[in-house]
Amino acid sequence: MKTVSFVVPVYNPPLDLFRGQLDSLLDQSGVGLEIVAVNDGSTNGAPGVLREYEAEHPGVFRIIDRENRGAGPSRNEGFLATTGDYVWFVDADDAIRPDCLRELVAAMEETGADQMLLNSMVADPGSYVPFPDRKDECIQEVSRGFAFANMYRAPWKRLLRRDFLARIGVSFCDARTGQEDQPETARWTLESERLFYANKVWYKWHRVGSSLTHGGIRPQTVASSLQVCDLFRELGARFPDDRGWMDFFGYLVARNHIWGITETLKRMARTGGDPAVMDELRAVREAYKEKLAALPSDRPLVWLFDKGGRVGESRAKAAAEAEAARKVAALERKLSAAERKAAAFERKLSAAERKAAAFERKAGKAERRIAAIQSSLSWRATAPVRLLVGMFGRKSSGPQTP
């Protein structure tokens, strides 16, 4: 029996979601389970929940208690403690599909994939949305381009072979930002020889407002993402490709933070924000602009994403352009409808002209027939007169007697 090791970084998750997540990990059959939970200095009741589940399921849990260092280092330390055949990095406030590991492990064994990319869904906490079924459920081999375009961001979107990870190493960065996992998942894709995608919905990601991803713009958070830009640049140099995926991802990180910082500074200026914090944010924004300037000049994916636009355009301008594009599209639809109506009218007019021409031809035939009839009647009506004239004419022209 193959064993799946879950790596769960735990830092003050909502306890109801945390219990639901642990229940979903345990609701499996046909495989061995190992849950490596890294308590990253939680201050709520999460450690107590872990001890409770550990007592109820002896031999399944391996709990690591440590001071708070962030999700990246927690995942690194958790992986080193795993012993299973397969590894799945999951978040403490999400859930996986019931009894799904048997099917996923069988697919991994059959395909020999280094990692299985997994479809997922988004749900709000407390909504209790069930896992949907798809009519086109299948498992298929995919390219790196597909993985980068659709699946690169989150570590929980993949089931990985442990021997593959042991060979290339696990090295999440220690940035305190929701993007600390992106360079590592991109590296996994670059290092993989075989990638497969399972489009059944396997993972439920809960939109938790208190999570680091949704925690808002803070100087420390956005500054730590500069490290993410550097990691993408290093990957781009190590794994060059024609499309420049790593440059593109580094560009997105910098571009989004420039926009986010700019909007935050505008809001703080209106509400009287802390001048020291605003100065910190301005300094970080300049650092991101330097990251953008350092990117190669030939960036096809960047140009395609930005449509040739300038970095730092405001959301209002983008919204105005989108509204103008919608209005142009609406006018084009109306013009197309008018052209179709005009074409239909021209077809009707042409048909009417053809009918009129046919009527004129019929009228001409009728007139000629009437003239012929009139001519015939006239000849017949004058026949007696012509006969008498003929008779008297012959008499007057006969022989004369002397």
C-alpha positions as CSV (number, residue, x, y, z in Angstrom):
1,M,0.0,0.0,0.0
2,K,1.4,3.4,-1.0
3,T,1.5,6.2,1.6
4,V,0.6,9.9,1.1
5,S,2.2,12.4,3.3
6,F,0.4,15.7,3.9
7,V,2.5,18.7,4.9
8,V,0.3,21.3,6.7
9,P,1.7,24.6,7.9
10,V,-0.5,25.7,10.8
11,Y,-0.7,29.3,12.0
12,N,-3.9,30.4,13.7
13,P,-6.3,29.0,11.2
14,P,-10.1,29.4,11.9
15,L,-10.7,26.3,14.1
16,D,-13.9,25.2,12.4
17,L,-12.1,25.2,9.0
18,F,-9.1,23.5,10.5
19,R,-11.2,20.7,11.9
20,G,-12.9,20.3,8.6
21,Q,-9.6,20.2,6.8
22,L,-8.2,17.4,9.1
23,D,-11.4,15.4,8.7
24,S,-11.1,15.6,4.9
25,L,-7.5,14.4,5.1
26,L,-8.5,11.4,7.2
27,D,-11.6,10.6,5.1
28,Q,-9.6,8.4,2.7
29,S,-9.2,4.7,2.0
30,G,-6.9,2.4,0.0
31,V,-3.7,4.3,0.9
32,G,-1.5,4.9,4.0
33,L,-1.8,8.3,5.6
34,E,0.8,10.5,7.2
35,I,0.0,14.1,8.3
36,V,3.0,16.3,9.2
37,A,1.5,19.3,10.8
38,V,4.0,22.2,11.5
39,N,2.6,24.4,14.2
40,D,4.2,27.7,13.3
41,G,3.8,29.5,16.6
42,S,0.0,29.4,16.7
43,T,-1.6,31.4,19.5
44,N,-5.2,30.2,19.2
45,G,-6.5,26.8,19.9
46,A,-4.9,25.1,16.8
47,P,-2.2,23.2,18.8
48,G,-4.9,21.8,21.1
49,V,-6.9,20.6,18.1
50,L,-3.8,18.9,16.7
51,R,-3.2,17.0,20.0
52,E,-6.8,16.0,20.1
53,Y,-6.6,14.5,16.6
54,E,-3.2,12.9,17.3
55,A,-4.7,11.1,20.3
56,E,-7.7,9.9,18.2
57,H,-5.5,8.7,15.3
58,P,-2.3,7.2,16.7
59,G,0.5,6.7,14.2
60,V,-1.0,9.1,11.6
61,F,0.1,12.5,12.9
62,R,3.6,13.9,13.2
63,I,3.4,17.3,14.9
64,I,6.3,19.8,14.8
65,D,6.1,22.8,17.2
66,R,8.3,25.8,16.4
67,E,8.5,29.6,16.7
68,N,6.8,31.6,14.0
69,R,8.9,31.8,10.8
70,G,6.3,31.8,8.0
71,A,4.7,29.3,5.7
72,G,7.7,28.7,3.4
73,P,10.1,27.5,6.1
74,S,7.3,25.5,7.7
75,R,6.8,23.6,4.4
76,N,10.5,23.0,4.1
77,E,10.8,21.6,7.6
78,G,7.6,19.6,7.2
79,F,8.8,17.9,4.0
80,L,12.0,16.8,5.7
81,A,9.9,14.9,8.2
82,T,7.8,13.0,5.6
83,T,8.3,9.3,4.9
84,G,5.5,8.6,2.4
85,D,5.6,7.7,-1.3
86,Y,3.7,10.8,-2.3
87,V,3.6,14.4,-0.9
88,W,0.7,16.9,-0.9
89,F,1.2,20.4,0.6
90,V,-2.1,21.6,1.8
91,D,-3.3,24.7,3.7
92,A,-4.8,24.4,7.2
93,D,-8.1,26.1,6.3
94,D,-8.9,24.2,3.1
95,A,-10.2,20.7,2.3
96,I,-9.7,17.9,-0.1
97,R,-12.3,15.7,-1.9
98,P,-13.5,12.7,0.2
99,D,-11.8,9.4,-0.6
100,C,-9.8,10.8,-3.5
101,L,-6.3,9.5,-2.8
102,R,-7.0,5.9,-4.0
103,E,-7.8,7.3,-7.5
104,L,-4.9,9.8,-7.5
105,V,-2.3,7.4,-6.4
106,A,-3.5,4.8,-9.0
107,A,-3.1,7.5,-11.7
108,M,0.4,8.4,-10.5
109,E,1.4,4.8,-10.5
110,E,0.0,4.2,-14.0
111,T,1.4,7.4,-15.6
112,G,4.7,7.6,-13.9
113,A,4.1,11.4,-13.5
114,D,6.5,13.4,-11.3
115,Q,3.5,15.5,-10.3
116,M,-0.2,15.4,-10.9
117,L,-1.7,18.9,-11.4
118,L,-5.1,19.1,-9.7
119,N,-8.2,21.0,-10.5
120,S,-9.7,23.0,-7.6
121,M,-12.6,25.1,-6.6
122,V,-13.1,28.3,-4.5
123,A,-15.6,28.5,-1.7
124,D,-16.5,31.0,1.0
125,P,-16.2,29.7,4.6
126,G,-19.5,28.4,5.9
127,S,-21.0,28.0,2.4
128,Y,-20.7,24.2,2.5
129,V,-20.5,23.9,-1.3
130,P,-20.2,20.3,-2.3
131,F,-17.4,19.1,-4.6
132,P,-18.8,19.2,-8.2
133,D,-18.6,16.5,-10.8
134,R,-17.5,17.2,-14.3
135,K,-18.8,15.5,-17.5
136,D,-15.3,15.7,-19.0
137,E,-13.3,14.2,-16.1
138,C,-10.1,12.8,-17.4
139,I,-6.3,12.5,-16.7
140,Q,-4.0,13.6,-19.5
141,E,-0.3,14.5,-20.0
142,V,0.2,18.3,-20.4
143,S,3.1,20.6,-21.4
144,R,5.0,23.0,-19.1
145,G,3.3,25.8,-20.9
146,F,-0.1,24.5,-19.7
147,A,1.2,24.2,-16.2
148,F,2.6,27.7,-16.2
149,A,-0.5,29.2,-17.7
150,N,-2.9,27.5,-15.4
151,M,-1.4,25.8,-12.4
152,Y,1.9,27.2,-11.3
153,R,1.0,29.3,-8.3
154,A,-0.2,27.2,-5.5
155,P,1.6,24.1,-4.0
156,W,-1.8,22.6,-3.1
157,K,-2.6,22.2,-6.7
158,R,-0.4,19.2,-7.1
159,L,0.4,15.7,-5.8
160,L,4.1,15.0,-6.1
161,R,6.4,12.0,-5.9
162,R,8.5,12.2,-2.8
163,D,11.6,10.7,-4.5
164,F,11.2,13.5,-7.1
165,L,11.2,16.2,-4.4
166,A,14.0,14.5,-2.6
167,R,16.1,14.6,-5.7
168,I,15.6,18.3,-6.5
169,G,15.1,19.5,-3.0
170,V,12.3,21.6,-1.4
171,S,13.3,25.2,-0.8
172,F,10.4,27.5,-0.3
173,C,11.6,31.1,0.4
174,D,11.0,32.8,3.8
175,A,9.3,35.8,2.4
176,R,6.3,36.8,4.5
177,T,3.9,37.2,1.6
178,G,1.2,35.2,-0.1
179,Q,3.6,34.7,-3.1
180,E,6.4,32.9,-1.3
181,D,5.4,29.6,-2.9
182,Q,5.3,30.7,-6.5
183,P,9.0,30.4,-7.5
184,E,9.2,27.0,-5.8
185,T,6.1,25.6,-7.7
186,A,7.5,27.1,-10.9
187,R,10.8,25.3,-10.3
188,W,9.0,22.0,-9.7
189,T,7.4,22.4,-13.1
190,L,10.7,23.2,-14.7
191,E,12.4,20.2,-13.1
192,S,9.6,17.7,-14.0
193,E,10.0,15.3,-16.8
194,R,6.3,14.2,-17.0
195,L,3.4,16.4,-16.0
196,F,-0.2,15.2,-15.9
197,Y,-3.4,17.1,-15.2
198,A,-6.5,15.7,-13.6
199,N,-9.5,18.0,-14.2
200,K,-11.8,16.4,-11.6
201,V,-12.2,18.9,-8.7
202,W,-10.0,17.6,-5.9
203,Y,-9.3,20.6,-3.7
204,K,-11.5,23.2,-2.0
205,W,-9.8,26.6,-1.4
206,H,-11.5,28.7,1.2
207,R,-11.4,32.4,0.8
208,V,-10.4,33.5,4.3
209,G,-10.2,37.2,4.8
210,S,-7.7,37.0,7.6
211,S,-5.2,35.0,5.5
212,L,-1.8,36.5,4.5
213,T,-2.9,36.6,0.9
214,H,-5.8,38.9,1.7
215,G,-4.2,40.8,4.6
216,G,-3.7,44.0,2.6
217,I,-0.6,46.0,1.7
218,R,2.0,46.3,4.4
219,P,5.6,47.6,3.9
220,Q,7.1,44.3,5.3
221,T,4.9,42.2,3.1
222,V,5.5,44.0,-0.2
223,A,9.2,44.4,0.6
224,S,9.6,40.6,1.1
225,S,8.1,40.0,-2.3
226,L,11.2,41.6,-3.9
227,Q,12.9,38.3,-3.0
228,V,10.3,36.6,-5.1
229,C,11.2,38.7,-8.1
230,D,14.9,37.8,-7.6
231,L,14.0,34.1,-7.5
232,F,12.1,34.3,-10.7
233,R,15.0,36.0,-12.4
234,E,17.4,33.3,-11.2
235,L,15.1,30.6,-12.5
236,G,14.9,32.4,-15.8
237,A,18.7,32.4,-16.1
238,R,18.9,28.7,-15.1
239,F,16.0,27.5,-17.3
240,P,15.9,29.8,-20.3
241,D,12.9,29.4,-22.7
242,D,11.7,31.1,-25.8
243,R,8.6,32.6,-24.2
244,G,10.3,34.0,-21.0
245,W,7.9,32.5,-18.4
246,M,10.1,33.4,-15.4
247,D,10.5,37.0,-16.6
248,F,6.7,37.1,-17.0
249,F,6.1,35.9,-13.5
250,G,8.6,38.3,-12.0
251,Y,7.0,41.1,-14.0
252,L,3.6,40.2,-12.6
253,V,4.8,40.3,-9.0
254,A,6.4,43.7,-9.6
255,R,3.6,45.2,-11.6
256,N,0.9,44.2,-9.2
257,H,2.8,45.5,-6.2
258,I,3.5,48.8,-8.0
259,W,-0.2,49.2,-8.6
260,G,-1.2,48.0,-5.1
261,I,1.3,50.4,-3.4
262,T,0.1,53.3,-5.6
263,E,-3.5,52.7,-4.7
264,T,-2.6,52.3,-1.0
265,L,-0.7,55.6,-1.0
266,K,-3.6,57.4,-2.5
267,R,-6.0,56.1,0.1
268,M,-3.6,56.9,2.9
269,A,-3.2,60.5,1.5
270,R,-6.9,60.9,1.7
271,T,-7.3,59.5,5.2
272,G,-4.2,60.9,6.8
273,G,-2.0,57.8,6.9
274,D,1.3,57.5,8.9
275,P,4.0,59.5,7.0
276,A,6.7,57.0,7.9
277,V,4.7,54.1,6.5
278,M,4.0,56.0,3.4
279,D,7.7,56.7,2.9
280,E,8.5,53.0,3.4
281,L,5.9,52.1,0.7
282,R,7.4,54.7,-1.7
283,A,10.8,53.3,-1.3
284,V,9.6,49.8,-1.9
285,R,7.7,51.0,-5.0
286,E,10.9,52.4,-6.4
287,A,12.6,49.1,-5.8
288,Y,9.9,47.3,-7.8
289,K,10.4,49.8,-10.7
290,E,14.1,48.9,-10.7
291,K,13.1,45.2,-11.0
292,L,11.0,46.0,-14.0
293,A,13.7,48.1,-15.6
294,A,16.1,45.1,-15.2
295,L,13.9,42.7,-17.2
296,P,15.1,41.9,-20.8
297,S,13.7,44.2,-23.5
298,D,12.3,41.2,-25.5
299,R,9.4,40.0,-23.3
300,P,6.7,38.5,-25.5
301,L,4.5,37.3,-22.7
302,V,4.8,40.5,-20.9
303,W,3.8,42.5,-24.0
304,L,0.9,40.1,-24.6
305,F,-0.3,40.4,-21.1
306,D,-0.1,44.2,-21.0
307,K,-1.1,44.7,-24.7
308,G,1.7,47.2,-25.1
309,G,0.4,49.4,-22.3
310,R,2.5,51.2,-19.8
311,V,3.1,49.8,-16.3
312,G,1.4,51.7,-13.5
313,E,-1.8,52.6,-15.4
314,S,-4.6,53.3,-12.9
315,R,-7.6,51.1,-12.5
316,A,-9.8,54.0,-13.5
317,K,-8.1,54.3,-16.8
318,A,-8.3,50.6,-17.4
319,A,-12.0,50.6,-16.5
320,A,-12.6,53.6,-18.9
321,E,-10.8,51.7,-21.7
322,A,-12.9,48.6,-20.9
323,E,-16.1,50.6,-21.0
324,A,-15.1,52.3,-24.3
325,A,-14.3,48.9,-25.7
326,R,-17.8,47.6,-24.6
327,K,-19.5,50.6,-26.2
328,V,-17.5,50.1,-29.5
329,A,-18.5,46.5,-29.4
330,A,-22.2,47.4,-28.9
331,L,-22.0,49.9,-31.8
332,E,-20.4,47.3,-34.0
333,R,-23.2,44.9,-33.1
334,K,-25.9,47.5,-33.9
335,L,-24.1,48.3,-37.2
336,S,-23.9,44.7,-38.1
337,A,-27.7,44.3,-37.3
338,A,-28.4,47.4,-39.5
339,E,-26.3,46.0,-42.3
340,R,-28.2,42.7,-42.1
341,K,-31.6,44.6,-42.2
342,A,-30.4,46.6,-45.2
343,A,-29.3,43.4,-47.0
344,A,-32.7,41.8,-46.3
345,F,-34.5,44.9,-47.6
346,E,-32.3,44.9,-50.8
347,R,-33.3,41.3,-51.3
348,K,-37.0,42.1,-50.8
349,L,-36.6,45.1,-53.2
350,S,-34.9,42.9,-55.8
351,A,-37.7,40.3,-55.5
352,A,-40.3,43.1,-55.9
353,E,-38.5,44.4,-59.0
354,R,-38.4,40.9,-60.5
355,K,-42.1,40.5,-59.9
356,A,-42.8,43.9,-61.5
357,A,-40.8,43.0,-64.6
358,A,-42.7,39.7,-64.8
359,F,-46.0,41.6,-64.5
360,E,-44.9,44.0,-67.3
361,R,-44.1,41.1,-69.5
362,K,-47.5,39.5,-68.9
363,A,-49.2,42.9,-69.5
364,G,-47.4,43.3,-72.8
365,K,-48.5,39.8,-73.9
366,A,-52.1,40.7,-72.9
367,E,-52.0,43.9,-74.8
368,R,-50.8,42.2,-78.0
369,R,-53.5,39.5,-77.6
370,I,-56.2,42.2,-77.2
371,A,-54.9,44.0,-80.3
372,A,-55.0,40.8,-82.3
373,I,-58.5,40.1,-81.1
374,Q,-59.6,43.6,-82.0
375,S,-58.0,43.3,-85.4
376,S,-59.7,40.0,-86.0
377,L,-63.1,41.4,-84.9
378,S,-62.7,44.4,-87.2
379,W,-62.0,42.2,-90.2
380,R,-65.0,40.1,-89.5
381,A,-67.3,43.1,-89.0
382,T,-66.4,44.7,-92.3
383,A,-66.6,41.5,-94.3
384,P,-70.3,42.1,-95.7
385,V,-69.4,45.5,-96.9
386,R,-66.4,44.3,-98.6
387,L,-68.4,41.5,-100.2
388,L,-71.0,44.0,-101.6
389,V,-68.3,46.3,-102.8
390,G,-66.7,43.5,-104.6
391,M,-69.9,42.4,-106.2
392,F,-70.8,45.9,-107.6
393,G,-67.3,46.3,-108.7
394,R,-67.4,43.3,-110.9
395,K,-70.7,44.3,-112.5
396,S,-69.5,47.8,-113.4
397,S,-66.4,46.5,-115.0
398,G,-68.2,43.9,-117.3
399,P,-68.4,44.0,-121.2
400,Q,-70.4,47.0,-122.8
401,T,-73.2,46.5,-125.4
402,P,-73.1,48.9,-128.5
